[in-house]
Amino acid sequence: MNQQPVETLKGVGEKTGKLFAKLGIHTIDQLLKYYPRAYDSFDEPVAVGQVKAGQTLAVEGMVFTTPAVKRYSHIQVITTTVKDLTGSLQLTWYNMPYLHATLKAGMRFVFRGRVVKKNGRLTMEQPEVYTREAYGQVMNSMQPIYGQTKGLSNKTIVRTEREALKARTMERDYMPPEIRKKYELAEYNFAIEHIHFPSNRQDLLFARKRLVFDEFFLFLMAVRHLKEGRSDRKSIYTIKDCPQVEQVIKNLPYSLTLAQTRTLQEVFGDMREGRVMNRLIQGDVGSGKTIIAVLALLQTALNGYQGALMVPTEVLARQHYESMIGLFEKNHIDLTPILVTGSMTAKEKRTAYEKIRTHEAHIIVGTHALIQEKVVYNNLALVITDEQHRFGVSQRETLGRKGESPHILVMSATPIPRTLAIILYGDLDISVIDQLPQGRLPIKNCVVNAGYRDTAYRFIKREVDKGRQAYVICPMVEASEVLEAENVVDYTKVLKKALPGIEIEFLHGKMKPKEKNQIMERFAAGEIQVLVSTTVIEVGVNVPNATVMMIENAERFGLAQLHQLRGRVGRGQHQSYCIMINSSEQEDTQKRLEVLNRSNDGFFIASEDLRLRGPGDIFGIRQSGDMEFKLGDIFTDADLLKQVARETEDLYRKDPKLTWPEHQELSSYLKRYLEDSCEKLNI
């Protein structure tokens, strides 16, 4: 691993280094593992008559008219027409007046860009211009497209990746030779180079298969490592049933579903039988997992032990904490929950740590601040992690180490088919909550094109006038020079003009934690009426008053992720709606999105998406949350995941301690993998 700073690379100064740091890139090794999010494929030019809206392609033809230049406010618009034997196509550029002198009527060029339909006419916007010879040099190549940040263009990242490849230290391949041979895996250094700069699609697939295999392999080896350390371990915490818990259940303003009751009995059974519980609760969005967690924590605390609940965001932590206090007060339960988050002041943290250490705090709720070194628990008997796909294997293990083999409960709303869940959570028993609470109104869905946008705005206004709130989701934070998609920053400006008098704010993952918390708290309090956000709200906060979820560029999301986003609404007593804007005119995209129209069942949606897309569709949008995978997708790569699972099981059966000579590199690499995961959290 090359741990030299990126600033040591040619062309990267202090300013550029800081921009890379915004992307979490500090070293050359991190840069090489910052994989492209997509690829631009330079295919052969097509006939003008074959062009369709929504495509990015190249056409070759004659410039029919010398470009016209028009001025609109601060924008210069340059237009001309390209023509071949099959038809003509309008070309449009913005603020590129020099093209008036470059392009003359009668000249032949190759134009490459995205085609859109405007005023009933096909137009290629902002196309690149090539001579036939120049396009021939790049034709059939694949150019990487990276996630960017303001001030750091795709061209700069591409150039720096090339420099990193020149400066890299060749790594010894840790993958056992017999596994590489069996699955026809690329050599690691080849894979790293060709994931960034593939010569062709075949090279890309070859490189990607190796790196996805690695991601799954290391993850499952780590899961197996946990399993080996926990298998049938005796527990010193035998947690008996308490009558107060039954009384709380009776006093709830709703009845638990049969699935919730079954799951709760499985959890309580594990905790009282004398061995360490390691259980996953898998339930669709809104299925009622949180109350199971609260009741398990309550049972633990009433037995005289401590329990901890770790969630991915501070806002969610605060919400759970406050609802727990309200529940305990209502039922006259004399227990003290406490909140621990990263944004607390040093004094607040010291006070909280002292209450935890002395057992003055019975239940601890927080973010990954719960696993920092300074937190010392007193008889920690139960650890619950919510939204498990946001926490890695190492975090699960580290929080478990905070007590003397506490019971572990993991909750996930990611709708993973059971066969895959058994693989991914191999160290856990699985409970499934497959019913929604009674009285919950099904969300009304619609998939529409961009022409419906103004109608959607009027609908949002009507809901806001009724006192409701809305989310608008965009796939990007800021405008990109290479990707056509809505972004939260510009979209918020547009929406404020379209909906005057309505309080609108934006939220995205690049904001500082304090800013994000303030925005989410204001939205939860009803001070913000429309929140424009990236998918950062996927595991955000429970806002029962939010009734509209509008998703721009819905075609850019996997169906499981769209379903997760949709689950942010429909949590209250009012009818809720999900509006998905499909900006693609491709028939198969519309067919895929229609699955969400037909069903609100996350497990069905996930399996349908896998069936429709197929495991070979690696260029589609990632589907499965973020678990620990940068490239791998548990749905599109399901077959490979199953193969890796069989291989890790076989490896552990043959050489459980990885002591064979041919497994020495793997043993060292796995150790570094686990240590690195902990280091990222400063633990």
N, C-alpha and C positions, 0 to 999 in steps of 0.2 A: 504494500500500500504506500502510495506517494503522499506523505503528509506535508509536503512543502506548500506554503501559501500560494494562492492563485496569483498574487502580485509578482511572483517570480517569473511568470510567463511573459513573453514578449507582447507588448501592446496593452498590458494591464497595469495601470497606475493605481494610485491610492483611491481616486474617485471611482474608477470602474470596479475596483476591489470592493468598495462599500456597496455598490449596486448588486454585485454577486452575493454579498453577505445577506442582502434582503431576501434572496432566494434560498438562503441556508447553505450557501457554497463558500467555504473558506479555504479548502485545500484542493490540490490537483485531483486527488482521489475522489472527493465529493463532486468535483466538476465532471469527471468521467462517468460517474454514476447518476448524473443528471441527464436522464434519457429524453430523446425527442418525444413530444406529445402527439406528433403526426408527421407525415411525409408528403412533400409536394412531388408528384410524379409527372415528369416531363415526357408525355406520350407524343406519338406522331400527330401532326396537325390533322384535324377533321375537316370535311367539307362544310362550308358555311350553311348549307341547307340542312345539315344534321344537328346543328346546335340547338340545345334546349336550355331553358332557364334553370338556374341552380347549379350549373356545372362550372368547373374551372378547367379550361382546356385551351388548346392552341388552334388557330386557323391560319391558313396561308392564302394571300390574295393580293389584289391590286388596290391601292389607295384610289378611291373613285373621285373624291373631291379634296382640294386643298383645305386643311383644317380651318374651321371657323372659331373665332375667339369671342366669347361673350362675358361680360362682367355682371355679377350679382353681388352687391354689397362688397364683402372682402374676398369673394371667391371668383377666380377666373375659370370658366368652363370651356374646354376645347373639344370640339366634336368633328368627326369625319365618318366616312363609310368605307368599309372594306368589301370587295366584291370578288366572287369567283364564278365558275360556270353554273353553280347550284343556287346562288342567291346573294343577298347583301346583308350586312350586319353593321349597325351603328356602333361607333367606338367613342367613349367619353373619358376625358382626363380632367382632373381638378388641379389648378395652380401649377401647370406645366406649360407655360406659354412658348417655350423654346421649340416645342414640337411643331409649331406653325412653320418654322424655317426648316425643320428636319424632314417632315413628311410632305411630299409633293404628289399631286395627282399623276397617276400612271406608274408610280414606283411600286415594287413588290416587297412585302415584308411578311414575317410571321408575327402575329399578335397573340399574346397569351394572357388570359385574365378570367375573371368570374363573370358569367352571363346572368343578367337579371331582366325581369320584365317590367317596363315602365310605360305607363300610358298605352298599354296594349302592344308595345313594340319591344323586341329583344335588343338589349344593349350590353356590350362588353365594357365594364367599368375599369378604369385605371390599368389597362393592359400594358404588359412589358412589350417592348419592340425589339425584334431580332432580325438580322439578315438571315437568309436561308442557311448560310454557312455557319453563322454563330449559333443558331438553334440546333443545327446538326451536332454540334459539340456537346450539348447538354441533353439531347434527346435520349430517352430511355433511362435516364438517371433518376435517382430519388434524393431530393434535398430535404434535410431535417428541419422541422419546425419545433421550436422550444417554447415552453412557458416563459413569459417575459415579465419585466417590471418597468415602470416608467423610467426612461433614460437609458435602458439597456435593450437594444434592438436585437432582432433575430440574427442579423448579419454579424453583429459583434459576438454573440454567443457562438455562432458557427465558427468564426475565425479563431476564437479562444479555445474551442474544443479541438480544433486542428493542432493548435500549439500544445495543448495538453497531451495529445497523442504522441507528439514528437518527444515531449519531455518525460513521458511516463517511464516507470520502472516495470519491466516485464515481470509478471507474477507467476510463481510456480502454481500449476494447476492442482487444486486440492481434491478435485473429484476423482475417486478411484477409477483406474483405467478400465476395469471390467464394466462399470456403469456407463462410462462414456461410449464404449464400444457397443454395448447392448442397445442403447437408445440413440446411437448415431449423433452424439452431441459434439458441437464445435469446441475447439480448444478455447480456453477462457479469454486469452489476449485477442484472438481473432474475433470473438463475439463482441468484446468491448469496442473494438475498432469499427466493426460493421453494423453495430446497432446505431452508431452515429452517422456513418457514411457508407451505406450499402451500395454495392455496384449495381444491384438489381433486386427485384422482389425475392428471388430465391435466396440470395445472400442474407437479406433482412430476416426472412423466416428462419433460416439456419441459426443466425446469431440470436434472435429473440427466443427461439426454443431453448437454447442453452441457458440464457439468463433467467427465463421464467422457471425452468427446471431448478436452477440454483435457488431462486426465491422460495419456491415450494419446499425444496429439499431441506434448506436451513431452518425454515419455519417448523416443519414437521419433526426434524431432529430435535429442535428445542422443545416442542410439545412432548416428544417422547422422553426427553431429559426430565421434564416436570413429572411425567407419569411414573417414571422409574423411582423418582424421589418420594412419591406420595402413595404408591399402590398399597391399598388396604392398611394405611397407617392408623394406628390406634389414636383416639382423641382423648385428651385429658379433660375436655369440656363436654360433659353429658348434659344436654339442655332439655329439661323436662317441660311438659305442657303446663301452662299457667291459665287459671280461670279468667284472669283479667283480659287475656288475648281474645278469648271467646266472647267476652262482653263487648270488647271493641268491635269485633266483627258484627255482632248483633246491632250495635248502635250506628253502623255505617249507613249513610243515606241511600244506599243501594245494596242489592244482594250480589254476592260473589257468583260468577258463572260456575258451571260445573267444571270447566277447564281450570279456572283459578283455584277452586276448592281442591281438585285433584293434585295440582301442582303444590299447593300449600302443604298438603298432607305428605307429599314426597319429601319436601324440604324439612318439615318437622320430624319426619321419620328418620331422615339421615342424621339430624342433629342429636337425636336422643339414643341412637343405637350403639354408640361407642367407637365408631371409626370416623376419620376425618371426611367431612362432606366435600366433594368436588363436583358441583352441579351447574349446568347451564340451563337457564330458563329462556326459551326461544318463543317470542310472541310477536305477532304483527303489531304495527303502529297502533296505539290506542287500545291494546287488548287488556291492559290492566296489570302490567308487571310490577309497577312501582308499589302498589299496596301490598303485594306479596313480600317485597323487600322490607317495607316498613314493619309488617307484622313479624317477620323473622328477626329483625333488629329488636323489636319490642320484647319478644319471647326471650332473646339472649340477655337483654338488660335486666329483665325481671328475674332471671336466674343468677344475677349478681355479676355478670360479665360485661365486657365492653363489646360494641359492634361498630364497624366502620363502613360507610357507603362512599365509594369514589365514583364521581361522574366527570364527563369531559369538559364542561364549561362552568364558569363561576356563577353565571345566572341560574343555571339549572340546579347547582348546588344550593344556592340561596333559596330557591323555590322549594326544593325538597325539605330543607331545614325549617322554613317558616310553616309549611303545611304540617310537618311533624309536630311542631310546637302547638299548633292549633288543635290537632287531633288529641294530643295528650291532655291539654287543658280541658277540652270538652269531656273527656272521659275520666278526669280527676286522677291522672297517673303522675306520680311524683318522680319523674325522670328528667334528666337534663341533657338535651342534645346540644352540640356545639358545632360551629362552622369554622373550617380552616381552608383559606384560599391564598393564592400567591399574591394578591393585591392588598392583603392586610398589612398594616404598619408593623414595624418590628415589635412595638409595645403590645399590640393586639395579639401577635403571634406568641410572644412570651407568655401572656396571660392564658391563651388557649392551651399551649403546651403544658403549662403547670396544672391546669384543670384535668387534662388527659392523664398526666403522670400520676396525679393523686386520686384518680377515679372519681373526681367531682363531676366529670363529664362521662355520661353513660353511653351515648351514641355520638359518633363523630362523622360529620358529613363534609365532603370537600372535593377538591380537584386532585391532581397528582401531587399537590403539596402534602397530601397525607403520607406519602412514602419518603419524604425528606428525612435525613439522618436525625434531625433534632426532635422529631416526633417520637416520644417514648410512651408506649401504651401500658395499661395496667390490666392484665388478664383479657387480652384481645381474643375473643372466641369466635367472632364471625366477621368475615371480610366480603363485601359485595361490590362488584364493579358493574356499573351501568353502561350500556352502549359499548359492549366488549370490543367491537371492531375498531374502536378508537384507542384501545390500549393493547400494547404488545404482550407477548409471552413473558418478557422479562419484568414488566410492571406487575403482572399477575403474581409472578414468583416473589418479587420484592415486597409487595404488600403482605403476602402470606408469611414472609420471614419476620414481619413486625411482631408476631405473636408466636407462641409455642404450638406450631401446627394448627392454626385456627381453621374453622370451617370456611370453605370458599364457595361463594355463589356468584355466578356470572350471568348478566342479563343482556340479551341482544334483540333488537328489532329488525335486524337484517334477515330477510326471508330466504334462508338457505335451505334447499332440499335436504331431507334427513340424511341421505347417503353422503352428501358433502359435509354436513355438520359433524357427523361421526368422525370423519377424517380430520377436519380442522380443529375440533375440540376433543381430540383423542384422549386427553387426560381428564375429561369430565363426563359425568352422567348427564342425560338430556331430558328435560321436561318441556313439553310444548303446550302453550296456551293458544288454542285454535278456535276461540270464540270471542266475539266482541261483547262488551257490556250491554245489558238490556237498555232499550230506549235510545241508543245511539243512532242518529239518523244517518243513513248512507250518504256519502259525498256524491253530489251530482257532477258529472264530468263532461267536458266537451273538448274535442281536438279540432282546431280551426286554423286557417291560414292567416298571414299577416294583415290581410284586408279587413279582418274582424277586430283589429286592435282598437279603433275608436269606439266601437260598440262595447268592447270590454272595459274601456275607461269609463264610459257612462254607467255601466253596470257597477263598477267599483264605487263610483260616486254615490249611487243609490244606496249601496250597502253602508257606506260611511255615514250618509244622511240618517240611516236607521240606528246609528251608534255603533256599527260594527267596524272591524279593521281588516286590512288586506296585506298579503305578501306579494311582491313581484320578484321573480327569480331571473337573473341573467347569468349566462355561463362564464362571463369574463369580468375582471375588475376594471380594466382600462382598455381603451381602443388598441387594436393591434394592427401592424402594417401588413400582416400576412393572413390573418384569420377574419372572416366575415362573421361577426356575431355581436349580439347586444352586450354592452358593458354597463356596470352599475353606475359609474361616475357620470357618463353622458346621459344615460337613461333617466337618472334622477332629475337632471335639468329639464329634459323633455317632459317628464311627467308633471313637474311643478307648473309648467306652462299650461299643460292640458287640464290639470285639476287645481285651479287657483283656490285659495282659501282652505286647502287641506294640508295638514302637517305631514310632510314626506321627508324621510331621511334614508341614507344608504348605509349598508353594512357589508364589510368583506374581511377576509382572513388576514389581509396585510395591515389592517389597523392595529394599533396598540391595544393590548388586553383591556386596559382601563377604558379606552374609547368604546370598544365593543360592548363591554359590560354596561356602560352608561346608556348606549343606544338600546340594548335589549331590555334593560330595566324600564326605560321610558316607554318602549313599545308594550311591555307587559302591563305597565300602569295605565295604558290608554292615552298617553300624551302624544305618541306618534300614531297616526292613523293608517299610513301606508309605508311599509318598509321594503325598500328595494335592496336585494341582497344576492350574494352568491350562495352556493350550497352550504356555506358556513352555518346556516340556520337549520340544517338537516337534523342536528342534535341540539338545537338551541334551547327553547323554553316553551313551557305550556301556556298558551294564550287562548283560553276558551272563547274569547270574544272575537277572534280572527275567523272570518267566514269565507274569505276568498284567497285562493292560491292561483296566481297567474304565472305561468312559466314560459319565458321567451326562449326561442331556439330549442324547443323541446326535443327535436331530433338529435341534439348533441348529447343527450343524457341516456344512460341505460334505463330500462324500464323499472328495475328494482330501485334505482336512485330516485326516479320520478315518483314512485310509490312512497318512498320515505319522505320526500318533500311534501307530497299531498297529505301525509299524515300530520303535518303541522296544523291543519285545519280540521274541522269536524270533531272538536274536543268539547264543545259546549252544547247547549240545548237548541241552538239555532241551526237552521239548514245551512250547510256549507257547500262551496263550489270550487272546482278545479278547472281552470281554463289553460289548455296547452296550445301554445302558438307553434305551429309547424311551418318553418321557413323553407323547407325543402319541398320540391314538387315531385320527388321520386315516389313512385307507387308503393314500393316495399316499405318505405319509411312510414307512410300513412297507415299501412296495414299493421305495422309493429305497434304504433301508438294507439291504434284502435283497441288493442288488448286492454288498455287502461280504461277505456270507455265501457267495456263489457264486464269488468270485474274490479272489486275492491279487496280481493284476496291476494296478499303479497306472495304467498307460496305458489299459487297458480300463476301469477304474473312472472315470477322469476323463472319457472320451468318453461312457460310459453316463450319468453325472450330467448332462452337457450335454444329452444326448438326452432324458432324463426330465424335467428341469426346464424346458428350453427357454430361449432367450435373453431372453424377456420376463419371466422370473421374477426381477425385481429385488429383491423383498422377502425372498428366501431368504438364508440365511447365506452370507457371503463364502467363497470356495472356494479361491482361488489363492495362499495364503501372503500375504505383504505386499508384495512387490516394492516399487514406489514409489507404489502407488495407494491412495487413501483410499476412493474410491467405486467405481471400475472393478473389474470382475472378468473375468479373461481367458477364463473359461468362459461365464458368462452373457452377457457382452458380446462374444463372439467375432466376431460379424458386424461390429459397429462397429469393433473392433480392426483387422479386415482392411480396412475402408474407410479408416480413418486411415492405415494403412500405405501404401495406394495413393496417398493424398493427399500424404504426406510425400515419397514417391519422386518424384511429379510436381513438387512444389514445388522439390526439389533439382535436378531435371533442368532446370527453367526458370530458376531463380535460385539457383544453388548458394551464393553468398555472401550472399544475402538483402539485396541492395543496391537493389532496386526501391523506389521511394517508398512503395508500398502495403505493403511488408514491413518498414519501418523500426521500427514498434512491435513487431513479432514478433521482430526481431533483438535489440532491447534487452531484451525480456522473456526471451528464451532465455538471454541472457548472465546476467541476474539469477537465473534458475532454476538454472543451473550453479553460480554463485557461492554462492547460498543453500544448496545441497546440501553444498558444502564447508564453509560456515560452521557448519553444524549439528554438524560433527565437529571444529570448532576447528582446521582445517587451512588 
